Amino acid sequence: MPPKKRGRQQHNKEIKQSDNGRFSPDEKDTLVLSTEEHKNKDADFLAICKKLDVTDVVCDHAWRLWEMLVTSADVLLDTKKKHWGVCLFIAATDLGVRTFTLTEVQKAVDLNQKQFFDLLKNMDVNVDTISTKVNAVMTRLEKKYDVLQALFQRFEKTCCKVYADTSSQRKEGQDSKQIMRNCWTLFLLVIGKVLQVEEDLVISFQLLMCVLDFYIKRCPATMLQQPYKTVVSALSGSPPTRTSRRNQGRAKPRPLKEDHKLLEILCKENDCSMEEVKHVYLTSFSAFLDSMKLSGSRDLPEEDILDKQYEELYLKSKDFDARLFLDNDETLQMNKTDLEKPESIPKKSSPEEEHVLIQHQTPVRVAMLSIHQLKVILSSASGQPSDTLNTFFKNCTVDPSEEITNRVEHLGKAFSQRFAECVGQQCVEIGCQRFSLGVRLYYRVMESILKSEEKRLSVQNFSILLNNSTFHISLLACALEVVMATYGGMLKNGALNGGGGGSMQETDLSFPWILDVFQLSAFDFYKVVESFIKAEPSLSRDIIKHLERCEHLIMESIAWRGDSPLFELLSQSQDEEDPVGQAEPPSTLNQPLQHNHTAADLYLSPLRPSSRIGPLDFHSSPLSQTSVQSFRCTKSISLSLFYRKVYRLAYLRLNMLCTLLLKDHPDLEPIIWTLLQHTLRHEYELMKDRHLDQLMMSAMYAICKVKNIDLRFKTIVTAYKSLPNTNQETFKRVLIREGQYDSIIVFYNLVFMQKLKTKILQYTSPLPPTLSPIPQIPCSPYKYPSSPLQVPGSNNVYISPLKNSRLSPGVMTPRSRILVSIGESFGTSDKFQKINEMVSSSDWSLKRSFDQGSTPKPLKRLRFDMDGQDEADGSKSTGKSKLIQKLAEMSSTRTLMQEQKLKDSAHSAKGEQP
């Protein structure tokens, strides 16, 4: 049965005196909706307002939003009721006086979760329609819904394996469905009271395992299936049923044994770490049981008590009622997909590889898999420096060992404290656990970097680098970011505030949270990212993409914050002829960024005059005092490389936007790019506390304006929102002057145009400025594991290198390490076997080019290197390789097969292979 509704009068009183203190309880009478004041509004709209007990001010604001929507978009009459509900949600959230929950407004206008959020996003037709406050609430609710949906799906699946609801059990008064309902409600109470961020998937899932363990132990063994039945039977007697509780006063029940065998089975069934779940049980979950007076009790919690306590949490949060998952309620309707159906992969050439199935990757399974992969990488790593690292430390002129140990201890305390503040005070130990994983990765990667530097420089004394505090903090921060991302903190599109002046939610552990914890500048952090990825080749594809995205965020906005050392370095470099370097020519910008600089080079490159290098030992090898002094007079390597990467990123995004908006004016793209590059290079102060995309959109508008192209800012913004990794704060909240923010239109008129007016008008003269070279689309400098690589000269033929699976090594064979992926699956296992044999036995160095005709084009070769990097150059081969010829023939054959299939569409498909 759906949860009972509580009295709305008490609920409304609580709401109206809470939130941001906008209204007090004494004003309650003046906040009742006045029908007389709203005669001009639709009667059905007023009926919804009364049903939700909204105030006059919310009613007026919502109606204005509705009128704005009607004038700017085509709204069907049969959907206006749904739009009214969304308008009321927006208005109440903006004003901070939401007197209804999300579930209540959804039921009032007959919308499920997905429909509601889709409609809200579609209503953002004007720059100021949806505020950043509403967007933040929507983003949190969406994530919370996705997490709880995934957890409920796993909960149902687990319960089906645990409980056996037979007719005999129902006669005894035992109902597994009722127990499941109470178990889920208790779980919702746990995450509501233990966690400050209910959208933390991993900790929530671990708490779900704890709650299941708690309930299963207290169920009659007759209700359970094996192996749970045996474990429960082995405990101290059978737990009492609900009907026997009336006799509790006659005999004091014995407490349950402290046994984790059942928890171990649950963890094994759900692919999660028993060690971590047990840790969560003994800390966070035990503390919750103590607060509920359930510790040591053999009784199941009362249903009414659970419902009442969850109802209070639900009404206080004003979110959706997650108990409705149990009823398959329409407001929480899930997509009906066959999640349990495994996906088959092409048959392999050996018998043991036939019929290999791939499980559907649910959010929970993906999270557990990522954690397992990280644990495998760190299985041989220690929380202390290895013997090799200690040798490096001892070789230093100034031994950094003690300082490194003290720094790790100090940062560990800061990390755990901030983690608990964000997640929940009962999660301090979880924070310590994650920090210890980060420390192990920190030492592992440090050793790899030093070995690489030793080989590169043929030296063993790294005193200057290892005594550089910024290097160590950055390296540890990067290791911890990998850990945090693995446990569910990976960035999602639009999840991070892109505006230079905005701020993240305090409970958001996503990047750049770790920078704030360590008080580390983003510019310093960026120096270590590329070396970190190269030093740890075992990182997963998702983690590499996450770190690359962090690097992009730094280049877009975070490194340009007002207190960034980047501006001081740029200011000091102004006397140089070319402080940041020119944009790269087209012949290099379509390739991965080529440079030989390591993290050591970047951290020892000039940063501030100074005192930065002064205290370090100038007489240590490999850098003498003379060489260090010369660094002060040399162009900053870190600044030059940073700008090269910024140029690439800026052009990539500009190219995407021009493709959407200026297809009919291709001549404008190089002009816009020239203005944007000039701004970044000579007017870099415009980037302070702002976003790269704000300058990009302003440059596009300015050039279109002087070239008499009708392109409005609203059109630019609409197209911009379709780009990946964008956030509405980028164009809705732009710094105008200190402490003042407004839309990007105001920024353009009051700041950008005023600063660059003379430069912009130069493009209307007969002798415009020389255009900057147009880069081609840049490539990522990182090689992702298992990335399919396109075969030159083909449209739909790819070669995918496969890593050995750490999870199921028995499935992989030498033949399955390289697969050919083609648009349509075809052929038999024999054909795949021949292809794999050909690839394995071929000399790759002779097969890196393809003759594309007489038209001269840049040639590209792709090589799978041991260090995981791609290489690209213009080397030529003396003829087509047999592999390329074969793949070209296969591609041609596939095309012929498709044509033949169209002709024979009326007939059944034939089994003959090409």
N, C-alpha and C positions, 0 to 999 in steps of 0.2 A: 504494500500500500504506500502511496506517496506520503511524505511527512506531513504531519498536521500543521496547519497555519496558526500562528500565534496572533494575539490581538494586535491590530495595526495602530491603535491609539498609543499604546506604550512605545511601540516601535518608532512612531513618528516623533514623539517627544524626544526620544533619544537622538534621533537623527538631527533634529533642528537645533539641538544645543551642542552638537559635536562638530566634526570636520574642522574648519579653520576658525571657529568661533565667530562666524559672521553674524549669527543671530543667537539670542539668549532665550531661555525658556519663557521669560516674562513676555516676550514678543509673540508667543505662539498664537494668540487670538488674532493678531494683525496679519498672520501669515496664511490664514485659511483662504482658500480660493474664493474670490468674490465673483459670482455669476454676473452681477450687474456691470462690472467693469469690463467684461469680455463679450458684450453683446455682438460685437463685430466679427467674432471668430466662429468657426464652424461648430455646430452643436456636437457632432461626433468627436471632434477634437477636445472639446470641453469635457465630454464624458470620460475620455481617457485620462485627462488631467485630474478629474475628481477621483477616478479609480486608483490613481497613483498618489493621491493626496499632495500634488505639487503646489507650490506657492504661486502667488500672483506674478512675482518677478520671473520665475522659471517659465511660467505660461507665456508671458509676453516675449521673452527671449526666444523660446522655441518657435513661437508663431512668426517672429521676424526671420528666423532661419528658414522656415517653410516658405515664406514669401520670396526670399532670396533664391531659394532652390527653384521655385516655380518660374521665376523670370529668367533663370539662366540655364534651365534644362527642361527637357520634355518628360513630364511625370505622368504616368498612366493613372487614371482615376481609381483603378482597383488596387493600386499600390500606395495611395496617399496615406492610408491608415498606418502602414508600415513605416513610411517616412516620418510620420508624426512621432512615432515611438522613438525613432533614432534622434529626431530633433530634441525631444524632451530629455533624452539621455545626455546629449551634447550640452544642452543648456544647463541642466542640473549639475553636471560635472564641472563645467566652466565656472559656475557661480559658487560651487562648493556647498550646495544644499540639496544633495540627492536624497530624497525621502523614500526611495524605492530601490529594490535590488535589481540586478540585471535580469534575473529570472522573472521577476514580476513584470517588468516592462516587456520582456519577450512574450510572455503569456498574454499580456494585454493586447498586443498587436499581432500575435500569431507568427512569430519568427523564431527559427532555431538559431543556434550559435553562429554557424557559418554564414547564414543569410544575413544575420544582424550585422556582423562585421564587414561583410562584402558591401552591404548597403551603406554603411557608415563611410567606408573608403570611397565609394562612388560619389558620395555627396560632397567630397572635397573638390568642388568645381572652381572655387575662387581661392585666392592666396590666403584669405583670412577666415575661411569657413570653419576649418577644424584647427583648433588651437593646439599648441604643443602639449598643453596639459591634458587635453582629451586624447591626443595621440599616445601619450605616455601611459594613460590608464588603459586604453585599448590594447596596446602592445603587451602590457602585463597580463591582462585578462586572456588574451589569445594564447600566450605562452602557458599560463596556468591551465587553461582548458586542454591544450595539447598534451601537457604533462599528465594531468589526471586522466585523460582519455586513454593514454598509453598504459598508465598504471592500472586502470580498471580492466582493461583488456587482459593484462597479465594476471590480475587478481582472479578474474573469472576462469581463466585457463588453469590456474593453479588449484582453485577450489574444485574444479571438475575432477582433478586427479586425487584430491584429498578426501572428499565426502562421497559417501554412497547412500543416497536418500531412498531407502526402500520403504515399502508399505508398512513393514513391521515397526520400523523406527517411528513412523508417523503415528501409529497406534499408541506408542509409548509416550507420545507428547513431544518427541524430538523432531525438529524440522531443520534440515541443513540450510534451507533457503533463509530462514529467519536468523540462523547463526551467521550466515554470510552477510546478511544485511547489517547486523550489529557489529560484525567484524570490520566491515567497510566504514561504518560510522565512527567506530573507535579510531580507525586509521586517519580519517579526516580530522578528528579531534587532535590526534598526535601531531600531525604536520602543522595544524593551525596554532598549537600552543608551543611546540618545540622550535619550529622554523619561523624566521621572519620573512623568508622567501619561499613560499609554497611551490614555486616553479622550479626548485632545485630537483632535477630528475633523480640523480644518483642517491642523494641522502634520503629522499622520499621513498625510493624503491627499497633501500636498506631498512627503513623504518617499517615498510609494508611487510617485509620478511619477519621482523620482530613481532608485529601484531598477529600475523598468521601463526607464528610459533606459540604466542600467548593463548590464542583461542583453541588451537588444535589440542594443546595439552589439557585443556579443560573440557573437552568433548568426550562423550562416552565412546569407548573403543569400537562399539558396534556401528557407529556412524561413519567410521573411517575405512579407507581402503589401504592396502599394503603399499609401502612399508610403514606408513604412519600408524596403522593399527597396532603393529607389534611394539613400536616404540612407546606409544601411550599406555599400552597394557603393562609394560615393564615399569612404569612409574608407580608411585605409592598409591595403589588402589585406584578405583574408578572415580572420576570427579562427580560431584553431585549434579543431578539434573535440576532444572528450574522448579519442578513440582516438589522436589524434596527440600527446598530451602526453608520451608515452613518449620522443619525439624532442626534447623541449624542451632537453636538455643539449647538443645538437649545434649549435643556432643560437639566438642570443639574439633573441627576438621584439621587433619595433619597438613602442614605445608608441603607443596610440591618439591621434589628433589631438584637441586640445581643441576640440570642436565642439558647439554647443548647438542645431543645427538639428533633431535628433531630439527633444530636449526641448521645443522650440517646437511641434512637431507634436502631441506628447502633450498639452501644455497646451491647445492649441486644440481638440483632440478632446474634452477633459474640462472645458472651460469654466472653467479656472483661470488665474490670473495668471502669465504667463511670468516676469515680473520677480520675483515673490515666490518662485516655485519655484527659479529660478536662484540667488537669494540663499540659500535653504535648502541648495541643492546645494553652493555654494562655501564654506559655513560648516559647518553641522552634518553633512551627508552626507560631505563630503570628510574631515572629522576622523574619522568612523567608518571610512571606507575606509583611512585611514592606520593606525588601530588594528588593522585586520584584515589589514594588509599587502597590500591590493588596489589601492592607488592606482597608476595608470599601467599596471597589468597587463592583458594581453589575454586572460587565461585566465578561465574561469568557476570560481567557488569549488567546492571538492569537496563533494559531497552529504553524506558522512559527517561532515565537519567542521561543516557548518551544522547538521545534526541534533543533533550532540553538544552544541554550544554553546547551541542553543535548548532542548534538554532540561534543561540546567542552569538556565536562566532560568525555565523552566516549573515545575520542582520547587522552586525557591527561592520563587517567588511563590505557589505552591499554588493558582493560578487554573485556568482551563480550558485545554486544549490546543488552541490555535487552528489547528494544522496539520490538525485533523480537518475543518475547513471544506472542504478539498480532497477529502475522501472522502464528503462529504455525510453525515457520521456522525450517528446518531440523537440524540446528546447535544447537537449544535449544529444541530438540524433547523430550517430556516427555513420560514416560512409560504409556502405555494405560492400565490402570487398572480401574476396576469398583469401584472408591473410594467412591461413594455414597451408595453402597450396604451395608446395615447393616448386621452384623453377628449375627446369632441366637445362643442362649445358650440352654442347656438342659431344657426341661419343668420341672417346679416344681410341687409340689403336691397340691398346693392350687390354686383355680381359678384365684385369683388376680395376680398370678405369671406366668400365661401362656403367651406365645408369647412375652416374654421380648427380646428386641433387643439391641444390643450393636453397637454404632456408630463407624465407622472407625476412628481410631486415627491418624489424620493428625498432622504434626508438630505444626501447629498453635493451634489446639485444645488441644494437649498435653501441650503446654506451658501455655495456658490460664487455663487449669485444675490445673496445678502445682501451679500457682499463687493463684488461688482460694483456694486450700487446705491450703496453707501457711496463707492466710488471715483468714481462719476459725480457724486455730490453734491460731492465735494472736488476735482473736476477743475480748477476755477477758483480754488481756495483755495491760499494760500501758507503756508509754515512761518514766515513773518515777518509782522509787522503791516503791513497794507495802507496806502496813502496816506491813506485815510479815517480809519483808526485812528490813524495818526501825527498827523493834524490834531486829533483829539479829545485826544490826549495833550498836544500843544503848547498847547491851550486851557486846560489845567488850571493852577491856581495853583502846584501842585507837580507837575512833569513826572514821570509814573510809568514812563516808557519803560525806563530802566536797571534799575529794580527788577523790572519785569515780565520782562525778558530774563534777568536773573540768577536769578529764581525758577524760570522754565521750565527753565533749564539744570540747576539744582540738583535739581529734582523729576524731571527726565529721568534723571539718574544713579541716583536712588533707585528709580525705577520699573524700569529695566532690570536692576538688581541683584536686586531682589525677584522679577522675572519669571524670571530665570535660576535663582534658588534654587528656585522652584516647578516650573518646566517642565523644566529641565536646563541645566547650565552651558554646553553647546554652543549654547544658544539665546539668548545675550545679544543678538546682532545682530537676532534676530527681535523681541525686546522693544523695541529701539531703533526698529525699523521701525514697530511699532504705536504707540509713543509719538509718533513724528513725525506719524502720521495724526491722533492725538488733538489735537496742537498745532494742526494746520491747522483742525480743526473748532472748537477753542477760540477762535481768532482770528476765524473766520467768524461764530460765534454772538455773540461779544462785540460785533462791529461791528453786527450786527442789533439787539441789545439797546440799544446806545447810540443808534442811529438812531431807534428807537422811543421812547426816553426824551426825545430831543431834540424829537421831534414832540409828545410829550405835555406836556412842561414848557416848550417854547420857550426852551431854554437850551443852551449849548454847553460850559459849564464843569462837569465832573463830577469835580472833584479829590478830594472825599471818597470817592466810590464807587471810583474807579480807584486810590486809594491804600489801599484796604481789602484787606489780604492774604487774609482769609478768603473774600471774594467771588471773587478770582482762583483760589484753590486749589479752591474748590467748583465753579467753572465748568470748570476744567481736568479735575477729577475726573469731572464729568458727561460731558464729551466723551470721556474715556478709557473710561468705562463703556459708552458707545455703541459704541466700537471693540471692546472686549473682548466685548461681547454679540454683535456682528456676527460675530466670529470664533469663536463657539461657546460663549460663557460665559453664555448666557441661562438664567435661573432656570427650573427645572422644579418641578412640584408635589412638595413634600416634600423637595426637594433641599437646602434651606437649613435650618439648625438654627433652630427656632423658640423654643427655651428660652432664657430670659434668661441663664442661667448657663453654657450650653454653649459649645462652640467649634467652628469649622469645621475641616476637615482642612487641614493646612498647604499641601497642593498644590492646593487649590481656588481658582480664579481668579474665581469668581463673587462677585457683590456680597454682603457689603460689603468684599471684599478691597481694593479701591482706597482705601477710607477708612482702613484700617490702614496701607497703604503711605504715604499722605500725612499720617497722624496727624490726620485731619479728623473732627470730631464729626458724627454723623448729623443732628443738629438743624440744624447749619449747612448741610449738604448739601441737606436737604429744601427750603431756601429758594429754591434755584435751579432745581429740577426743572421746575416748571410754566412759568416764564419761558423755560427752555431749549427746551421742546417748542413753545411758541408762536413763538419766534424762529427755529426751523428747520422750516418747513412741509414740507420734503422727506423728513423721517424716515418710515421705513416703519411700517406698522401693527404689526408684531412688535416693533420697537424702542420705539414709544410704549407698548405694553402692558408691555414689560419695564421701562421707567422708571417706569410707574405701579405696577408690582409692587414695585419698589425703594422707592418712596414708602410703600407699604403696610407693607413690612417695617420701615421706620423708625418708623412710627406704632405698629406692633404691639409691637416689642421693642427695636430697636437704639437708638432715641433715649432709651430708658429705662435705659440702662446707668448704673452707679453714678457714672462720671466725666463724665456728660453735663452740659453747661451748662444743660440744661432744668430741672434741679432747683434750681439757683441762681436762675434766673429766676423760677421758681414761688415760691420762698421769699421773694424780694424783692417779689413781687406780692401777698402775703397781706394787706398793709395796705389794699389796694384793695377797694372794695365788690364789684366783679365782675371779677376779674383775667382770667378766660378766656372770659367770655361765656356766655350761656344756650344751650341746645340750640335749634336753629332750629325754627320752627313747621312743621306738616305742609304748609302751602301752599308752602314753599320747599324742603323737604328731598327732594322727589321730582324736583327739577330740578338741573342742574349747579350747583356752588357758585358763586354770583355774588359777585365782588369785583373791585375795580379796582387791587389792589396788585400791584406788580411786584417783581422781585428787588431792585431798588434800594431800594424801601420796606422790604423785609424785612431787608436787611443794615444799614440805617441806623436801624432800629427799636431801642429800648433792649434791651440784652442783659445787660450787667452794669454797675454804677455806675461812673461811671468814667473809668478809664484807657483804656477801649476807644476812646472818641471823643476823649479829651484830646489825643493827639499829632497828630491830624489838623488840617488848616487850617480854623479856624472862620470865616475871613473870605472863603472861597471861595463863589462863587455856584454853585448856587441856594440853598444853606443858609447862613444867617448864624449867628453865634455865638448869637444869641437863639433862633433856631429849633432849633439843636442842643440848647441847654440845655432847651428845652421838651420835647424828646424824652425827657429823663430823667424828666420828671414825667408822661409820657403812658403810657397802657396799651400794652403791647408789641403791635405789629401782628403780628409773627411768632408770638408765643405765642397770641394770639387766633385767628389763622387756623389754626395747628397744631391747636388743640383742636377747632375746628369740623370739621376733617377727621377727627380721631380719633373724635369723636362719630358721624359718618356711618359710618365703617368699623365701629365697635363695634356700632352698631345693625344694620347689614347682616348681620353674622355672627350676632348674637343672633337676628334674625328667621329666618335659615336654620335655626338649631338649634331654635328653638321650633316651626317648621313641621314638623320631623321628630319632635319629642318631645311637644309639648303641643297637638296639634290639638283635643283634647277640652277643653282649658282655656284658651281664648283670653284670658280675663280675667287670666291670670298674666303675660302678656308685658309689659304696661305697668308692672307692679309690679317685675318683674325689671329692666327697663330703668331704672326710677327708681333702684333700688339701685345698678346698675352706673354710672350717670351720677354719682350722689352719690360713689361711691368714686373715680372718676377725677378729680372736681373737688375733693373735700375730703380724701381719703385717698390722694393721689397717691404717697405714699411706698411704698405697697404695690406699685407698678409698678416700683420700683427693681430692676434686674437680673431682671425677670420679663417675662411675656408678657401682652398684652391678653386673650387667650383664656383664660388661667388665672383671671383675675378674672371673666370672663364665665361660665365653667362653675361657679365657686364661687357666684356670685350666683344662678344658676339653681337649684343644689342647695339653697341656703339658703332661698329663697322657697318652693320645693316642700316643704321640711321643715316650715316653720312653717304652711303651708297644708294639711298632712296629705295631700300628694300622694305616692304611692309611686313615687319616681323615684330610682334608685340611681346612684352615680357611675359604675359600670361601664356602665350604659345610656347615660349622658351621653357617656362617652368613646367608646363604640362608634359612636354617632351622629356625634360630632365628627370621627372619623377619615374619615367619608364626605364631609366638607366639602372644598372646594377649598383647595389651598395649606396643608395642615396637616402637622405633623410630630410623631412620637410623643414626642420629647423635651419637647414642650409639656406633656404630662401625666405623663410618667415622671420628669422631672428638673426639679423646681421648687425654687427657693431657699427654704430654711426659715429659716436664719440664716447669718451670714457663714461661707462655706466649707462649709456643710452643705446637701445636696440630698436630696430624697426625692420620692415621688409626690404628685400633686395632692390626694389624700385627706388625707395628712399635712399638707400646706400649709393645707388648709381647716380642719382641726381645731386646729392649733397657731398659725396666723397669722391667716387671714381671719376666722374666726368670733370669735376673741378680740378682734380689733380692731373688728369691726362688730356685736358681739352686741346692744348696746343698739339700734342702728338697725334690725337685722333684726327684733327682737321688737316694734318699733313697728307692724309690718304686721299684727300679730295683735290690736291694740287696736281699739275701736269707732271711734276717730278716727285712722286711719292717716295717714302723711305725704301731702302733696299729690303727685299723680302728675306726672311729667314728660310733656310732649307726646310722643306716639308719632310718630316720623318715618315717612314712607313710604320705600320702597326708594330709596336714593340712586342718582344717575346719576354716571357718570364725568365729570370736568370736561374730559376730552380727547376730541377728535374723531378717530376712527381713519379713515385713508384707506380708501376702498372699503367702508365699513360700510353694509350694507343698512338703510334707514330705513323703519319700518313706516308705512303710510298710515293716518291716523286713520280709525276706523270700520270697519276691515277686520281679519280674523283672519289672513290669509295673503297679503297683498299688500305688497310692499316695493319701494322705489326705491333703486337703488344708483348713486351717482356714481362714475365710473371716471376714474382719472388717466391721462394720456398715458403710454404705455409707453416707458421709456427703452431697453429692450432690443430691441424690434421696432416702431419708430415707423410702419413701413409698414402694419402690421396695423390700426392704429387710424384711425378716421375720425370726423368730427364727429358722425355718427349713433350711434357706439358709446360716446360719453362718458356717456350716461345710459341705463341699461337697466331694464326692469321685470322683477323676479324674482317668479314666482308658484309656488305649491306644486307644481303639475304643469306640465310643459312642454306647450304646446298651440299651435295656430294655425300660420300660415305666416309667412314672412318679411315678407309685406305687412302683417300685423297688427302685428308689432314695429315696422315702419317707421312706421306711422300713430301708434303710441304715442309713439315717439321724437320724431316731428315735433310732436306735440301738446305734449309736455313742453318741447321746445326753444323753441317759439314762445309758450308761455304766460307770463303775468306771475305769477311766483312769489309776489309780495307779496300777491296777491289769493287765494291758494290755500293758506292755512295753517291752516284750521280745518274742522271738520266737524260738522254739526248732528246731535247724538246723541240727540235727543228732548227732552222737557220736563224730565227730571231734571237738576238743575244739577250739572255735573261740571267739574273743572278742564280747560280747553282747552289744547292744546299745539300750537305751530307748530314746524316744522322747516325750517331754511333752510340752504342750502349757501353759507356765507360764504367770501370770499376768504382769510381768515386761518385757515380750517379749524375754526371753532368752531360749535357748535350754539347756537341761541337758543331759549328757551322762555318764553312768556308766556300771558296769558289773553285776548289780543285776539280780537275776534269778526269774522267775515266776514258779509256781507249775503246770503249764499246759497251753494249748493253750486257749486263750480267745475265746469266741463265735465270737467276731468281726473279729479276725485274721482268724479263721476257715472259716467264711463266705467269707471274701475277697479272701482267698486262693481258695475256691470253685469257686468264680466268675472268678478269673484269669484262672483257669483250664478250666472253661466253655468257656471263650473267646477263648482260644487256640483251643478247639474242634470246635467252630463255624468257626474259620478261616480255619481249615482243611476241614470242610464240605463245606465251600464256594468255595474252590478250586475245589472240586470234582463236585460241581453243577454249575460251572461257565457258562456252556452252557445254563442253565435254569434260569428263573427269580427268584429273591430272594424271599424267603418265609417270611411271617410276623410273624411266630411263635417265641415266646421269650423263652430263655432257662429257 
